[in-house]
């Protein structure tokens, strides 16, 4: 079975791109807008003229945000597992279940 690819036209820092993605057009547009905003923020905060360098710096910032979000999600999952184990001990044995 072939997965349907959506074709979406987006603009990033004034350049038009045609993207093919399995994601919804709205999701693809939101991602492109996020990248556009990140690059424009870098371009606006410096005298850098070269947009490709701004794109690399934006990619680094977005990747840093991703890594931080993954770390926070991992810490949240660990906390949730600990709390679940604590709560499970308070339950009567018949209600504790075997999931872990």
Secondary structure, 3 states (H helix, E strand, C coil): CCCCCEEEEEEECCEEEEEEECCCHHHHHHHHHHHHHHHHHHHHCCCCCCHHHHHHHHHHHHHHHHHHHHHHHHHHHHHHHHHHHHHHHHCCHHHCCCCC
